[in-house]
Amino acid sequence: MPGRSSFNSVPAADTGAPQRPHEAEAPRAPAPAQAQAPQQPANSATAEDNEQEAARQPIGVVLDIAGSGSQIALDLERLNECMDHSDPSIALAGQVGSQIKIRTRDGWLLASVRNQKQDRRGAANSVVANIDFMGEGKEERLTGKIHSFRRGVTRYPIPGALVFPATTEDLRQIYASDGRSSIQIGTVYPTTDIRAGMYIDAMLGKHFALLGSTGTGKSTSAALILHRICEAAPQGHVLMIDPHGEYSAAFKNYGMIFDVSNLQMPYWLMNFEEHCEVLLKSSGNDLQNDKDILAKCLLAARGKNRLAQSMGKITVDSPIPYLLSDLTNFVQDEMGKLDKATNTAPYMRIKTKIEELKADPRYQFMFSGMLVGDTMGEFLSKIFRMPGDGKPISIVDVSGVPSDITSTVVAVLSRLVFDFAIWGRNEKTHPILLVCEEAHRYVPNEKNAENNSVGRVLSRIAKEGRKYGISLGLITQRPSDLAEGVLSQCGTIISMRLNNDRDQAFVKAAMPEGARGFLDSIPALRNRECIVCGEGVSIPIRVSFDNLEESKRPASEDPSFVELWNEGGGEEDAVFRTVQRWRAQGT
């Protein structure tokens, strides 16, 4: 046959290697006609029979084998024939991002096509592709389909093994749940009816990250995943840090919403490091001098509480209530003990800063004189949803928090999660999921780091949290700005489209070797599509997210400039009201 390979293809049931091609000629794709089953009489063949028969025909041959992948030769004519198939999986056979299967002695090996190029050494109908191995399964004798699929490879194929298209029924077996608790988030690409699920325990047990450029539907997808988790575990404990106030609309009927109007987070819950971030603004030698003064006065203020006196020995980090006025008085007393030659500036800096925080209405959610009571138990119960009363998620909207203490507020909340888990080790474990939107702001890389406490506590949770029942969910549009090592601690990566080359490279570097080729399709994803890799799924999958009900969507819709700019009226009143709120600073 003109243009066909010069070496013989083996029948589909034979696992032996084909005859070796001539030394001077490059390997080419097999001739499918030689591997066909006996022809049925023309009058008995139906379109369905023809399509089933087409699915059994090889589309290529293995050229070489490596530890995590292989190179195959594909027959271009067979690929063109597959494009007309009604099965969408077969129609995409051999294309970049599609799945193919390779016959082995024990069954089938599933692989994903990473790239393609024309085999310029051979005939024009030969295409060379690199593939990544995904897992293996056994073969049903009657149908030839895959079953009992599992991740990893125990038996590799040999050069010359035949390559076949993976059918929708194959994918249905591969992506079927193995019985573990799971949530369904969408459909597996390119099918329209195979549900994409993620295993909850595996995903949360080793942390997860949701990545995607602005405008890809990241916020809606995050809301979808969290809603599915809450539906599967209505008595769960989820705490989400929302820096833009987007998620209040998504969970107003399904969780508790906290902002500066009702958060009421006592200032005395801060440890010494966090106190320093808020109260001390000096640098160099002055900073260390100020820290020494603050540590002495803070310990004295905490020790004045009856609770501290009943406990005996406390530390400067002990969450013991104290009065800001007591702290100011101790600073004043220490300053009064100085002789005239000693500099009083450090004491004045601390005293002045405390008085500013007490007087500024923007800080009343944290530094109000009403928050001096011992409300630690009540605060943790409401923030951690213990009990949840059917609303297992807390959304903490920090968009109204003054920017100079936002990172400290997030640090306190994150550290409370970690400390609660550590000091509760003797109790029944109550796992907590901590979700951070805009995570690159709080766990930045060394280039953008400001040596703040929130980065350290979140990094520690990423490394040690799972030992204590803490799961970390990171949501970001700039993964390359995250601290090195934090993303690699996430066992499950949910990546939507990333437009930046640095972000794409960063995500690929954090993934296992076998999944990196699968991530090459990240720049080509459509909105509300993602690649899921890691512990939360059996094998890497491309998913089209489900549509989320209107009442469960975050308030992240982009405004229509044309529509809004064609509307008029009421601008003067709107400007006046905005100025009033601006001047009042939200009070």
Secondary structure by P-SEA (a helix, b strand, c coil): ccccccccccccccccccccccccccccccccccccccccccccccaaaaaaaaaacccccccccccccbbbbbcaaaaaaacccccccccccccccbbbbbbcccbbbbbbbccccccccccccbbbbbbbbcbbbbbcccccccccccccccccccccbbbbbbcaaaaaaaacccccbbbbcccccccccbbbbbbaaaaaaabbbbbbccccaaaaaaaaaaaaaaaacccbbbbbbbccccccccccccbbbbcccccccccccccaaaaaaccccccaaaaaaaaaaaaaaaaaaaaacaaaaaacccccccbbbbbaaaaaaaaaaaaaaccccccaaaaaaaaaaaaaaaacccccccccccccccaaaaaaaaaaccccccccbbbbbccccccccaaaaaaaaaaaaaaaaaaacccccbbbbbbbccccccccccccccccaaaaaaaaaaccccccbbbbbbbbccccccccccccccccccccccccaaaaaaaaaaccccccccccccccccccbbbbbccccccbbbbbccccccccccccccccaaaaaacccaaaaaaaaaaaaaaaccc
